[in-house]
Amino acid sequence: SARGIVVSNVPGKTAPLVAEHALGLLMAVAKRATFQTTAMREGRWESVDGVFLRGKTLGVVGTGNIGAEMIQLGKAIGMNVIAWTFHPTPDRAEALGVEYVDLDYLLSRSDVVSLHVQQTPETHHMIGKREIELMKSGALIVNVSRGAIIDTRAMVDALNSGHLSGAGLDVFEEEPIPPNHPLFDCQHIAITPHVADMTPEGLDLLNEGVIDNVVAFFEGRPQNVVN
């Protein structure tokens, strides 16, 4: 900004892909797919209870482009969806077909909490020890926003104690995460290396968005300006 440089981003272009990835992580951890894959690779044929999601409550934290898509996906598999955002409005609630609730209430009522907020000073560790303790025993958590939204240590402790029964994560406070990261000691996790929109379609959409921004700039109508 100080040097008069225009900075643009590509908001919302790949929101459906990221939400679909979040749903995939949720399915993987709810059905214990990664745990049982590991067990079978090690020669163990064992059963562990999965989670039936239909009829359960999905709490969507952040209802921008990706959160809005996640709300629809949750409904599509028969979940009851509630949501929280910094600036809820009746019009937005009606458009999304969702009830906005207080964050503490959402955490205490949800069987699954899915995070879709931007990383800012206000959202750093917004899901910390206190917030995790508010969550239902046996709840699942999904994060495809930014790693620092969750206090990782508090989440690991809750996973190891059984208070949280699983986590699906595409983002981490430290990226790439080191091989000795405590998350790897947690049994019921499904993790991917920050690749939620990394499909051929996603890359095409991102490239298209960059080109559109460049063309708009040279035509004297900068768009998606963030500074």
Secondary structure, DSSP 8 states (H G I E B T S, - for coil): -TT----B--TTTTHHHHHHHHHHHHHHHHTTHHHHHHHHHTT----------TTSEEEEE--SHHHHHHHHHHHHTT-EEEEE-SS--HHHHHHHT-EE--HHHHHHH-SEEEE-----TTTTTSB-HHHHHHS-TTEEEEE-S-GGGB-HHHHHHHHHHTSEEEEEES--SSSS--TT-GGGG-SSEEE-SS-TT-SHHHHHHHHHHHHHHHHHHHTT---SB--
